[in-house]
Amino acid sequence: MNQPYHAIKTSLLAACRHYVDERIANALQALASASDAAADDTKSSAGDKFEATREMMQQEIARHQQLLADAERMAQVLASLDARPHSGPAKLGSLIETDRGTFFLAVSAGRLDMEGNAYWAVSTASPIGSRLVGLQAGDRFSFNQVTYVITQVS
């Protein structure tokens, strides 16, 4: 890794915040569109068709509300995340370097590329993230039948 860990973690945290902000904006836009469509829909002479359409719109609105709530929970996680370097076991905010890739324990934002290096932003609730919590340099863990060796935690 070319940069000091603190700078990398700060950049990764900013990328995760951007990812979550986009998810919130997209959910709000989709929710507004679905709400507008439901308000514009007028009752046709075919009552059953209207009821089915209205139910589908309500389901769509509920889906977007759930996506918004999920994104807002992600924003809360990021707001509480401490990106300062630390030693000891991996925890929320840790950067975990392994022999097979580097993970940032934050939110599930997927692959983030920084200065020619790939990092994987994962949630502590994700299958791989939950395995990383509590591990230290020198520890091994298996995921999807692949063994990883942790080389550094910061």
DSSP file with accessible surface (Angstrom, degrees, kcal/mol):
  #  RESIDUE AA STRUCTURE BP1 BP2  ACC     N-H-->O    O-->H-N    N-H-->O    O-->H-N    TCO  KAPPA ALPHA  PHI   PSI    X-CA   Y-CA   Z-CA
    1    1 A M              0   0   70      0, 0.0     4,-0.1     0, 0.0     7,-0.0   0.000 360.0 360.0 360.0 133.9    0.0    0.0    0.0
    2    2 A N        +     0   0  126    113,-0.2     3,-0.1     2,-0.1   113,-0.0   0.842 360.0  57.7 -82.5 -38.1    1.4    3.3   -1.0
    3    3 A Q  S    S-     0   0   40      1,-0.1     2,-0.0     2,-0.1     5,-0.0  -0.575  95.8 -92.6 -92.2 158.1   -0.3    5.7    1.4
    4    4 A P     >  -     0   0   97      0, 0.0     4,-2.0     0, 0.0     3,-0.4  -0.366  43.2-111.8 -61.2 150.7   -0.3    5.6    5.2
    5    5 A Y  H  > S+     0   0   46      1,-0.2     4,-3.0     2,-0.2     5,-0.2   0.855 114.7  58.2 -57.0 -38.0   -3.2    3.6    6.5
    6    6 A H  H  > S+     0   0   92      1,-0.2     4,-2.5     2,-0.2    -1,-0.2   0.931 107.4  47.0 -60.6 -43.6   -4.9    6.7    8.0
    7    7 A A  H  > S+     0   0   36     -3,-0.4     4,-2.3     2,-0.2    -1,-0.2   0.904 113.2  49.2 -65.1 -39.9   -5.1    8.4    4.6
    8    8 A I  H  X S+     0   0    2     -4,-2.0     4,-2.8     2,-0.2     5,-0.2   0.944 111.9  48.0 -63.7 -47.1   -6.4    5.3    2.9
    9    9 A K  H  X S+     0   0    0     -4,-3.0     4,-2.8     1,-0.2    -2,-0.2   0.904 110.7  51.6 -62.8 -38.7   -9.1    4.8    5.5
   10   10 A T  H  X S+     0   0   66     -4,-2.5     4,-2.2    -5,-0.2    -1,-0.2   0.925 112.2  46.3 -63.2 -43.0  -10.1    8.5    5.2
   11   11 A S  H  X S+     0   0   44     -4,-2.3     4,-2.3     2,-0.2    -2,-0.2   0.903 113.3  48.9 -65.5 -41.9  -10.4    8.1    1.5
   12   12 A L  H  X S+     0   0    0     -4,-2.8     4,-2.5     2,-0.2    -2,-0.2   0.908 110.0  51.5 -65.3 -40.2  -12.3    4.8    1.8
   13   13 A L  H  X S+     0   0   13     -4,-2.8     4,-2.5    -5,-0.2    -2,-0.2   0.926 110.1  49.4 -62.3 -42.8  -14.7    6.4    4.3
   14   14 A A  H  X S+     0   0   56     -4,-2.2     4,-2.4     1,-0.2    -2,-0.2   0.911 110.8  50.2 -62.7 -40.9  -15.3    9.3    1.9
   15   15 A A  H  X S+     0   0   25     -4,-2.3     4,-2.3     2,-0.2    -1,-0.2   0.899 110.7  49.4 -64.8 -39.4  -16.0    6.8   -0.9
   16   16 A C  H  X S+     0   0    0     -4,-2.5     4,-2.6     2,-0.2    -2,-0.2   0.906 110.0  50.9 -65.4 -41.2  -18.5    4.9    1.3
   17   17 A R  H  X S+     0   0  109     -4,-2.5     4,-2.9     2,-0.2    -2,-0.2   0.910 110.2  49.6 -62.2 -41.7  -20.2    8.1    2.3
   18   18 A H  H  X S+     0   0  110     -4,-2.4     4,-2.4     2,-0.2    -2,-0.2   0.926 110.3  50.7 -61.8 -44.4  -20.6    9.0   -1.4
   19   19 A Y  H  X S+     0   0   69     -4,-2.3     4,-1.9     2,-0.2    -2,-0.2   0.930 113.7  44.4 -58.2 -46.3  -22.0    5.5   -2.1
   20   20 A V  H  X S+     0   0    1     -4,-2.6     4,-2.6     2,-0.2    -2,-0.2   0.907 110.4  54.3 -68.7 -40.8  -24.5    5.9    0.7
   21   21 A D  H  X S+     0   0   98     -4,-2.9     4,-2.7     1,-0.2    -1,-0.2   0.906 109.1  49.2 -59.5 -40.7  -25.5    9.5   -0.3
   22   22 A E  H  X S+     0   0   96     -4,-2.4     4,-2.8     2,-0.2    -1,-0.2   0.900 109.7  51.2 -65.1 -40.7  -26.2    8.2   -3.8
   23   23 A R  H  X S+     0   0   73     -4,-1.9     4,-2.3     2,-0.2    -2,-0.2   0.909 111.8  47.4 -62.7 -41.1  -28.3    5.4   -2.5
   24   24 A I  H  X S+     0   0   33     -4,-2.6     4,-2.7     2,-0.2     5,-0.2   0.945 113.3  47.8 -64.7 -47.1  -30.3    7.8   -0.4
   25   25 A A  H  X S+     0   0   52     -4,-2.7     4,-2.5     1,-0.2    -2,-0.2   0.919 113.2  48.1 -61.1 -43.4  -30.8   10.3   -3.3
   26   26 A N  H  X S+     0   0   97     -4,-2.8     4,-2.6     2,-0.2    -1,-0.2   0.907 112.3  48.8 -64.2 -41.4  -31.8    7.5   -5.6
   27   27 A A  H  X S+     0   0    7     -4,-2.3     4,-2.5    -5,-0.2    -2,-0.2   0.916 112.2  48.6 -66.0 -41.3  -34.3    6.1   -3.1
   28   28 A L  H  X S+     0   0   88     -4,-2.7     4,-2.5     2,-0.2    -2,-0.2   0.915 112.9  47.8 -64.3 -42.0  -35.8    9.5   -2.5
   29   29 A Q  H  X S+     0   0  128     -4,-2.5     4,-2.5    -5,-0.2    -2,-0.2   0.929 113.9  46.3 -64.8 -45.1  -36.1   10.2   -6.2
   30   30 A A  H  X S+     0   0   28     -4,-2.6     4,-2.6     2,-0.2    -2,-0.2   0.894 112.4  51.3 -65.0 -38.6  -37.8    6.8   -6.8
   31   31 A L  H  X S+     0   0   27     -4,-2.5     4,-2.6    -5,-0.2    -2,-0.2   0.925 110.7  48.1 -64.6 -43.0  -40.1    7.3   -3.9
   32   32 A A  H  X S+     0   0   51     -4,-2.5     4,-2.6     2,-0.2    -2,-0.2   0.919 112.7  48.8 -64.2 -42.0  -41.2   10.7   -5.2
   33   33 A S  H  X S+     0   0   69     -4,-2.5     4,-2.5     2,-0.2    -2,-0.2   0.920 112.8  47.0 -64.0 -43.4  -41.8    9.3   -8.6
   34   34 A A  H  X S+     0   0   14     -4,-2.6     4,-2.2     2,-0.2    -2,-0.2   0.901 113.2  48.9 -66.1 -39.5  -43.8    6.4   -7.3
   35   35 A S  H  X S+     0   0   51     -4,-2.6     4,-2.2     2,-0.2    -2,-0.2   0.905 111.8  49.1 -66.4 -41.6  -45.8    8.7   -5.1
   36   36 A D  H  X S+     0   0  101     -4,-2.6     4,-2.2     2,-0.2    -2,-0.2   0.913 110.7  50.5 -63.5 -42.1  -46.5   11.1   -8.0
   37   37 A A  H  X S+     0   0   45     -4,-2.5     4,-1.2     1,-0.2    -2,-0.2   0.900 110.5  49.4 -63.3 -39.6  -47.6    8.2  -10.2
   38   38 A A  H  < S+     0   0   29     -4,-2.2    -1,-0.2     1,-0.2     3,-0.2   0.901 112.2  47.9 -67.0 -38.2  -49.9    6.9   -7.5
   39   39 A A  H  < S+     0   0   81     -4,-2.2    -2,-0.2     1,-0.2    -1,-0.2   0.848 111.9  50.0 -70.3 -33.3  -51.4   10.4   -7.1
   40   40 A D  H  < S+     0   0  124     -4,-2.2     2,-0.3    -5,-0.2    -1,-0.2   0.690  86.2 102.2 -78.1 -20.5  -51.8   10.9  -10.8
   41   41 A D     <  -     0   0   58     -4,-1.2     2,-0.3    -3,-0.2    -4,-0.0  -0.493  60.1-158.1 -69.5 125.0  -53.6    7.6  -11.3
   42   42 A T        -     0   0  107     -2,-0.3     2,-0.3     1,-0.0    -2,-0.1  -0.789  26.6 -96.5-104.5 152.1  -57.3    8.1  -11.7
   43   43 A K        -     0   0  139     -2,-0.3     2,-0.1     1,-0.1     4,-0.1  -0.477  41.7-154.1 -70.1 125.8  -59.9    5.5  -11.1
   44   44 A S        -     0   0   52      2,-0.3     6,-0.1    -2,-0.3    -1,-0.1  -0.379  32.0-100.6 -90.5 177.2  -61.0    3.8  -14.3
   45   45 A S  S    S+     0   0  134      1,-0.2     2,-1.3    -2,-0.1     3,-0.1   0.745 110.9  77.8 -70.4 -21.1  -64.3    2.2  -15.0
   46   46 A A     >  -     0   0   47      1,-0.2     4,-1.9     2,-0.1    -2,-0.3  -0.732  66.2-174.5 -90.5  92.6  -62.7   -1.2  -14.4
   47   47 A G  H  > S+     0   0   28     -2,-1.3     4,-2.4     1,-0.2    -1,-0.2   0.860  78.8  53.1 -58.3 -42.1  -62.6   -1.1  -10.6
   48   48 A D  H  > S+     0   0  144      1,-0.2     4,-2.3     2,-0.2    -1,-0.2   0.906 108.4  51.0 -63.0 -39.4  -60.6   -4.3  -10.2
   49   49 A K  H  > S+     0   0  142     -3,-0.2     4,-2.5     2,-0.2    -1,-0.2   0.916 110.1  49.8 -64.3 -42.2  -57.9   -3.1  -12.5
   50   50 A F  H  X S+     0   0   25     -4,-1.9     4,-2.8     1,-0.2    -2,-0.2   0.931 110.7  49.4 -61.6 -44.8  -57.7    0.2  -10.5
   51   51 A E  H  X S+     0   0   78     -4,-2.4     4,-2.3     1,-0.2    -2,-0.2   0.903 111.8  48.3 -63.9 -40.7  -57.4   -1.7   -7.2
   52   52 A A  H  X S+     0   0   56     -4,-2.3     4,-2.4     2,-0.2    -1,-0.2   0.922 113.4  47.6 -65.6 -42.5  -54.7   -4.0   -8.6
   53   53 A T  H  X S+     0   0   40     -4,-2.5     4,-2.3     2,-0.2    -2,-0.2   0.923 111.8  49.9 -64.5 -42.7  -52.7   -1.0   -9.9
   54   54 A R  H  X S+     0   0  122     -4,-2.8     4,-2.3     1,-0.2    -2,-0.2   0.915 110.5  50.3 -64.0 -39.7  -53.1    0.9   -6.7
   55   55 A E  H  X S+     0   0  105     -4,-2.3     4,-2.3     1,-0.2    -1,-0.2   0.913 109.8  50.5 -64.6 -41.9  -51.8   -2.2   -4.7
   56   56 A M  H  X S+     0   0  127     -4,-2.4     4,-2.2     1,-0.2    -1,-0.2   0.903 110.5  49.7 -63.2 -39.2  -48.8   -2.5   -7.0
   57   57 A M  H  X S+     0   0   42     -4,-2.3     4,-2.7     2,-0.2    -2,-0.2   0.902 109.2  51.7 -66.0 -39.6  -48.0    1.2   -6.5
   58   58 A Q  H  X S+     0   0  101     -4,-2.3     4,-2.6     2,-0.2    -2,-0.2   0.904 109.9  49.6 -63.2 -40.3  -48.3    0.8   -2.8
   59   59 A Q  H  X S+     0   0  115     -4,-2.3     4,-2.3     2,-0.2    -2,-0.2   0.903 110.8  50.2 -64.8 -39.2  -45.9   -2.2   -2.9
   60   60 A E  H  X S+     0   0   77     -4,-2.2     4,-2.3     2,-0.2    -2,-0.2   0.920 111.1  48.3 -65.0 -42.9  -43.5   -0.1   -5.0
   61   61 A I  H  X S+     0   0   14     -4,-2.7     4,-2.5     1,-0.2    -2,-0.2   0.937 111.4  50.3 -63.1 -43.8  -43.7    2.8   -2.5
   62   62 A A  H  X S+     0   0   50     -4,-2.6     4,-2.2     2,-0.2    -2,-0.2   0.900 109.1  52.3 -62.5 -38.2  -43.0    0.4    0.4
   63   63 A R  H  X S+     0   0  125     -4,-2.3     4,-2.3     1,-0.2    -1,-0.2   0.938 111.1  46.1 -64.2 -44.1  -40.0   -1.1   -1.5
   64   64 A H  H  X S+     0   0   18     -4,-2.3     4,-2.4     1,-0.2    -1,-0.2   0.870 109.9  54.4 -68.5 -34.6  -38.5    2.3   -2.0
   65   65 A Q  H  X S+     0   0  108     -4,-2.5     4,-2.5     2,-0.2    -1,-0.2   0.902 109.2  49.0 -63.8 -37.7  -39.2    3.2    1.7
   66   66 A Q  H  X S+     0   0   99     -4,-2.2     4,-2.6     2,-0.2    -2,-0.2   0.917 110.2  50.1 -67.7 -41.9  -37.3    0.1    2.7
   67   67 A L  H  X S+     0   0   61     -4,-2.3     4,-2.3     2,-0.2    -2,-0.2   0.903 111.8  49.0 -62.6 -39.4  -34.4    0.9    0.4
   68   68 A L  H  X S+     0   0   19     -4,-2.4     4,-2.6     2,-0.2    -2,-0.2   0.933 110.6  49.5 -64.6 -45.0  -34.3    4.4    1.9
   69   69 A A  H  X S+     0   0   27     -4,-2.5     4,-2.2     1,-0.2    -2,-0.2   0.908 110.9  50.5 -61.9 -41.1  -34.4    3.1    5.5
   70   70 A D  H  X S+     0   0   49     -4,-2.6     4,-2.0     2,-0.2    -1,-0.2   0.923 111.6  47.4 -61.7 -45.3  -31.5    0.7    4.7
   71   71 A A  H  X S+     0   0    0     -4,-2.3     4,-2.2     1,-0.2    -2,-0.2   0.889 110.2  52.3 -65.5 -37.7  -29.4    3.5    3.2
   72   72 A E  H  X S+     0   0   92     -4,-2.6     4,-2.0     2,-0.2    -1,-0.2   0.885 107.9  51.9 -66.9 -35.6  -30.2    5.7    6.2
   73   73 A R  H  X S+     0   0  122     -4,-2.2     4,-2.1     2,-0.2    -2,-0.2   0.905 108.4  51.8 -64.3 -39.5  -29.0    2.9    8.5
   74   74 A M  H  X S+     0   0   26     -4,-2.0     4,-2.4     1,-0.2    -2,-0.2   0.910 107.5  52.2 -62.1 -40.9  -25.8    2.7    6.5
   75   75 A A  H  X S+     0   0   32     -4,-2.2     4,-2.2     1,-0.2    -1,-0.2   0.891 108.0  51.8 -62.8 -38.0  -25.3    6.5    6.9
   76   76 A Q  H  X S+     0   0  135     -4,-2.0     4,-1.4     2,-0.2    -1,-0.2   0.901 108.2  51.3 -65.2 -40.1  -25.7    6.1   10.7
   77   77 A V  H  X S+     0   0   52     -4,-2.1     4,-0.7     1,-0.2     3,-0.4   0.943 111.4  47.3 -60.9 -46.9  -23.1    3.3   10.7
   78   78 A L  H >< S+     0   0    4     -4,-2.4     3,-0.7     1,-0.2    -2,-0.2   0.871 107.4  56.7 -64.4 -35.5  -20.7    5.6    8.8
   79   79 A A  H 3< S+     0   0   79     -4,-2.2    -1,-0.2     1,-0.2    -2,-0.2   0.826 112.0  42.4 -65.2 -29.5  -21.4    8.5   11.1
   80   80 A S  H 3< S+     0   0   88     -4,-1.4    -1,-0.2    -3,-0.4     2,-0.2   0.506  90.1 114.9 -94.1  -3.5  -20.3    6.4   14.1
   81   81 A L    <<  -     0   0   14     -3,-0.7     2,-0.7    -4,-0.7    12,-0.1  -0.463  55.8-149.1 -75.2 133.8  -17.3    4.9   12.4
   82   82 A D        -     0   0   61     10,-0.4    -1,-0.1    -2,-0.2    -2,-0.1  -0.903  14.3-178.2-103.1 110.6  -13.9    5.7   13.8
   83   83 A A        +     0   0   12     -2,-0.7   -74,-0.1     2,-0.0   -73,-0.1   0.375  40.9 121.1 -92.7   5.2  -11.3    5.7   10.9
   84   84 A R  S    S-     0   0  162      1,-0.1    -2,-0.1   -75,-0.1   -79,-0.0  -0.397  75.4 -97.0 -67.7 146.1   -8.3    6.4   13.1
   85   85 A P        +     0   0   72      0, 0.0     2,-0.3     0, 0.0    -1,-0.1  -0.296  51.9 172.1 -60.4 145.9   -5.6    3.8   13.0
   86   86 A H        -     0   0   40      2,-0.1     2,-0.3    -3,-0.1    67,-0.1  -0.968  25.6-132.7-148.0 162.2   -5.6    1.3   15.8
   87   87 A S        +     0   0  110     -2,-0.3    67,-0.1    67,-0.2    49,-0.0  -0.786  63.6  48.2-112.6 162.4   -3.9   -1.9   16.8
   88   88 A G  S    S-     0   0   23     -2,-0.3    49,-0.2    65,-0.2     3,-0.1  -0.632  94.4  -0.8 107.9-166.0   -5.6   -5.0   18.0
   89   89 A P  S    S-     0   0   65      0, 0.0    47,-0.2     0, 0.0    46,-0.1  -0.173  80.3 -94.6 -63.3 151.5   -8.5   -7.0   16.7
   90   90 A A        +     0   0    3     45,-2.7    44,-2.9    42,-0.4     2,-0.3  -0.372  55.7 157.4 -65.1 139.3  -10.5   -6.0   13.6
   91   91 A K    >   -     0   0  103     42,-0.2     3,-2.6    43,-0.1    14,-0.3  -0.885  52.7 -46.5-149.9 177.7  -13.6   -3.9   14.3
   92   92 A L  T 3  S+     0   0   54      1,-0.3   -10,-0.4    -2,-0.3    14,-0.2  -0.309 129.8  26.7 -52.8 127.0  -15.9   -1.5   12.6
   93   93 A G  T 3  S+     0   0    0     12,-3.4    -1,-0.3     1,-0.3     2,-0.2   0.319  92.6 134.7  97.7  -6.2  -13.5    1.0   10.8
   94   94 A S    <   -     0   0    0     -3,-2.6    11,-2.6    11,-0.2     2,-0.6  -0.481  49.8-144.2 -78.1 147.9  -10.6   -1.4   10.5
   95   95 A L  E     -A  104   0A   1     59,-2.7    59,-2.2     9,-0.2     2,-0.6  -0.964  20.9-164.7-107.0 119.2   -8.6   -1.8    7.4
   96   96 A I  E     -AB 103 153A   0      7,-3.5     7,-3.0    -2,-0.6     2,-0.5  -0.932   4.5-161.4-115.1 113.9   -7.7   -5.5    7.1
   97   97 A E  E     +AB 102 152A  50     55,-2.8    54,-2.8    -2,-0.6    55,-1.6  -0.812  16.7 175.0 -94.5 129.1   -4.9   -6.5    4.7
   98   98 A T  E >   -AB 101 150A   9      3,-2.3     3,-1.0    -2,-0.5    52,-0.2  -0.772  47.8-103.2-123.3 173.4   -4.8  -10.2    3.8
   99   99 A D  T 3  S+     0   0   87     50,-1.7     3,-0.1    -2,-0.3    51,-0.1   0.574 122.9  42.0 -72.4  -5.7   -2.8  -12.2    1.4
  100  100 A R  T 3  S-     0   0  153      1,-0.4    -1,-0.2    49,-0.2     2,-0.2   0.193 127.9 -40.1-126.3  13.7   -5.8  -12.2   -1.0
  101  101 A G  E <   -A   98   0A  23     -3,-1.0    -3,-2.3     2,-0.0     2,-0.4  -0.740  58.8 -90.1 144.9 168.3   -7.1   -8.6   -0.7
  102  102 A T  E     -Ac  97 119A  15     16,-0.5    18,-2.5    -5,-0.2     2,-0.4  -0.953  34.0-161.4-118.0 132.9   -7.7   -5.7    1.6
  103  103 A F  E     -Ac  96 120A  11     -7,-3.0    -7,-3.5    -2,-0.4     2,-0.5  -0.880  10.0-156.0-116.7 143.3  -11.0   -5.2    3.4
  104  104 A F  E     -Ac  95 121A   0     16,-2.8    18,-2.5    -2,-0.4     2,-1.0  -0.978  18.1-140.9-116.9 116.0  -12.5   -2.1    5.0
  105  105 A L  E     + c   0 122A   0    -11,-2.6   -12,-3.4    -2,-0.5    18,-0.2  -0.680  67.5  92.0 -80.8 102.5  -15.0   -2.9    7.7
  106  106 A A  E    S- c   0 123A   2     16,-2.6    18,-0.6    -2,-1.0     2,-0.3   0.040  86.8 -23.8-148.9 -97.2  -17.7   -0.2    7.2
  107  107 A V  S    S-     0   0    5     16,-0.2     2,-1.8    -3,-0.1     3,-0.2  -0.886  71.4 -91.6-127.6 161.0  -20.8   -0.7    5.0
  108  108 A S        +     0   0   54     -2,-0.3    14,-0.2     1,-0.2    -3,-0.1  -0.548  67.9 138.8 -77.7  87.2  -21.3   -3.1    2.1
  109  109 A A        -     0   0   15     -2,-1.8    -1,-0.2    12,-0.8    13,-0.2   0.407  50.4-142.3-107.9  -4.0  -20.2   -0.8   -0.7
  110  110 A G  E     +D  121   0A  28     11,-1.7    11,-2.7    -3,-0.2    -1,-0.3  -0.385  56.2   4.7  80.2-153.1  -18.3   -3.5   -2.7
  111  111 A R  E     -D  120   0A 140      9,-0.2     2,-0.4    -2,-0.1     9,-0.2  -0.506  60.8-173.9 -75.3 130.9  -15.1   -2.9   -4.5
  112  112 A L  E     -D  119   0A  24      7,-3.2     7,-2.4    -2,-0.3     2,-0.5  -0.993  12.0-149.7-124.6 126.4  -13.5    0.6   -4.2
  113  113 A D  E     +D  118   0A  97     -2,-0.4     2,-0.4     5,-0.2     5,-0.2  -0.859  18.6 175.3-100.7 127.2  -10.4    1.4   -6.3
  114  114 A M  E >   -D  117   0A  35      3,-2.8     3,-2.3    -2,-0.5    -2,-0.0  -0.988  66.6 -24.2-134.1 121.0   -7.9    3.9   -4.8
  115  115 A E  T 3  S-     0   0  128     -2,-0.4  -113,-0.2     1,-0.3     3,-0.1   0.857 127.1 -45.7  47.5  46.8   -4.6    4.8   -6.4
  116  116 A G  T 3  S+     0   0   81      1,-0.2     2,-0.4     0, 0.0    -1,-0.3   0.475 118.4 106.6  81.5   1.4   -4.4    1.6   -8.4
  117  117 A N  E <   - D   0 114A  53     -3,-2.3    -3,-2.8     2,-0.0     2,-0.4  -0.899  62.3-135.0-114.4 145.9   -5.3   -0.6   -5.4
  118  118 A A  E     - D   0 113A  32     -2,-0.4   -16,-0.5    -5,-0.2     2,-0.3  -0.817  22.3-177.9 -99.7 135.6   -8.6   -2.5   -4.9
  119  119 A Y  E     -cD 102 112A   4     -7,-2.4    -7,-3.2    -2,-0.4     2,-0.6  -0.956  19.9-138.5-127.4 150.0  -10.3   -2.5   -1.5
  120  120 A W  E     -cD 103 111A 101    -18,-2.5   -16,-2.8    -2,-0.3     2,-0.7  -0.936   9.9-153.9-114.1 112.3  -13.5   -4.3   -0.5
  121  121 A A  E     +cD 104 110A   1    -11,-2.7   -11,-1.7    -2,-0.6   -12,-0.8  -0.784  27.2 173.1 -84.1 117.1  -15.8   -2.3    1.7
  122  122 A V  E     -c  105   0A  16    -18,-2.5   -16,-2.6    -2,-0.7   -14,-0.2  -0.945  30.1-120.2-128.9 150.4  -17.8   -4.8    3.7
  123  123 A S  E >   -c  106   0A  27     -2,-0.3     3,-1.1   -18,-0.2     6,-0.3  -0.549  22.3-124.2 -82.6 151.8  -20.3   -4.6    6.5
  124  124 A T  T 3  S+     0   0   54    -18,-0.6     9,-0.1     1,-0.2    -1,-0.1   0.696 114.8  56.4 -68.1 -15.9  -19.7   -6.3    9.8
  125  125 A A  T 3  S+     0   0   86      4,-0.1    -1,-0.2     5,-0.1   -18,-0.0   0.595  87.1  98.2 -90.2 -11.3  -23.0   -8.1    9.2
  126  126 A S  S <> S-     0   0   20     -3,-1.1     4,-2.9     1,-0.1     5,-0.3  -0.317  90.0-107.6 -72.5 159.9  -22.0   -9.5    5.9
  127  127 A P  H  > S+     0   0   91      0, 0.0     4,-1.0     0, 0.0    -1,-0.1   0.930 119.9  35.8 -55.7 -46.3  -20.8  -13.1    5.7
  128  128 A I  H  > S+     0   0   16      2,-0.2     4,-1.5     1,-0.2     3,-0.2   0.905 116.6  54.2 -76.6 -36.5  -17.1  -12.2    5.2
  129  129 A G  H  > S+     0   0    0     -6,-0.3     4,-1.6     1,-0.2    -1,-0.2   0.905 105.4  52.8 -62.5 -40.3  -17.3   -9.1    7.4
  130  130 A S  H  < S+     0   0   65     -4,-2.9    -1,-0.2     1,-0.2    -2,-0.2   0.839 108.5  51.5 -66.8 -28.8  -18.6  -11.1   10.4
  131  131 A R  H  < S+     0   0  121     -4,-1.0    -1,-0.2    -5,-0.3    -2,-0.2   0.808 107.6  53.2 -73.9 -31.1  -15.7  -13.5   10.0
  132  132 A L  H >< S+     0   0    0     -4,-1.5     3,-2.2    -3,-0.2   -42,-0.4   0.828  82.8 103.1 -74.0 -32.7  -13.2  -10.6   10.0
  133  133 A V  T 3< S+     0   0   68     -4,-1.6   -42,-0.2     1,-0.3     3,-0.1  -0.278  91.3  12.4 -57.0 128.2  -14.4   -9.0   13.3
  134  134 A G  T 3  S+     0   0   40    -44,-2.9    -1,-0.3     1,-0.3     2,-0.1   0.300  96.7 125.2  90.8  -8.8  -12.1   -9.8   16.2
  135  135 A L    <   -     0   0   33     -3,-2.2   -45,-2.7   -46,-0.1    -1,-0.3  -0.469  40.5-161.3 -84.2 158.1   -9.2  -11.2   14.0
  136  136 A Q    >   -     0   0   95    -47,-0.2     3,-2.4    -2,-0.1    14,-0.3  -0.811  37.4 -63.2-129.9 171.2   -5.7   -9.9   14.2
  137  137 A A  T 3  S+     0   0   59      1,-0.3    14,-0.2    -2,-0.3     3,-0.1  -0.271 123.4  28.6 -55.5 135.2   -2.5  -10.0   12.1
  138  138 A G  T 3  S+     0   0   55     12,-3.6    -1,-0.3     1,-0.4    13,-0.1   0.129  93.1 122.4  96.5 -20.2   -1.3  -13.6   11.7
  139  139 A D    <   -     0   0   60     -3,-2.4    11,-3.0    10,-0.1    -1,-0.4  -0.386  48.6-149.2 -72.5 155.2   -4.8  -15.0   12.0
  140  140 A R  E     +E  149   0B 173      9,-0.2     2,-0.3    -3,-0.1     9,-0.2  -0.920  16.8 174.8-120.2 150.9   -6.3  -17.2    9.3
  141  141 A F  E     -E  148   0B  18      7,-1.9     7,-3.3    -2,-0.3     2,-0.4  -0.978  21.1-133.8-150.6 156.6   -9.9  -17.6    8.2
  142  142 A S  E     +E  147   0B  64     -2,-0.3     2,-0.3     5,-0.2     5,-0.2  -0.921  21.2 173.6-114.1 141.4  -11.8  -19.4    5.5
  143  143 A F  E >  S-E  146   0B  36      3,-2.6     3,-1.3    -2,-0.4    -2,-0.0  -0.965  73.3  -7.0-146.7 127.7  -14.5  -18.0    3.3
  144  144 A N  T 3  S-     0   0  125     -2,-0.3     3,-0.1     1,-0.3    -1,-0.1   0.907 129.7 -56.4  50.3  45.5  -16.1  -19.8    0.3
  145  145 A Q  T 3  S+     0   0  200      1,-0.2     2,-0.4     0, 0.0    -1,-0.3   0.714 115.3 116.4  62.4  23.8  -13.5  -22.6    0.6
  146  146 A V  E <   -E  143   0B  48     -3,-1.3    -3,-2.6     2,-0.0     2,-0.4  -0.985  58.7-139.7-120.6 133.3  -10.6  -20.1    0.3
  147  147 A T  E     -E  142   0B  63     -2,-0.4     2,-0.4    -5,-0.2    -5,-0.2  -0.800  17.2-165.1 -95.3 132.6   -8.2  -19.5    3.2
  148  148 A Y  E     -E  141   0B  34     -7,-3.3    -7,-1.9    -2,-0.4     2,-0.5  -0.911   8.7-152.5-113.9 144.6   -7.1  -16.0    3.9
  149  149 A V  E     -E  140   0B  30     -2,-0.4   -50,-1.7    -9,-0.2     2,-0.5  -0.975  17.7-135.0-116.6 124.6   -4.1  -14.9    6.1
  150  150 A I  E     +B   98   0A   1    -11,-3.0   -12,-3.6    -2,-0.5   -52,-0.3  -0.683  24.8 176.5 -81.2 124.5   -4.4  -11.5    7.8
  151  151 A T  E     +     0   0A  73    -54,-2.8     2,-0.3    -2,-0.5   -53,-0.2   0.725  64.8   3.2 -99.1 -27.5   -1.1   -9.6    7.4
  152  152 A Q  E     -B   97   0A  81    -55,-1.6   -55,-2.8   -16,-0.1     2,-0.4  -0.968  50.5-164.2-160.4 144.9   -2.1   -6.3    9.0
  153  153 A V  E      B   96   0A  16     -2,-0.3   -65,-0.2   -57,-0.2   -57,-0.2  -0.999 360.0 360.0-127.2 127.9   -5.0   -4.7   10.9
  154  154 A S              0   0    7    -59,-2.2   -59,-2.7    -2,-0.4   -67,-0.2  -0.963 360.0 360.0-137.3 360.0   -5.2   -0.9   11.3
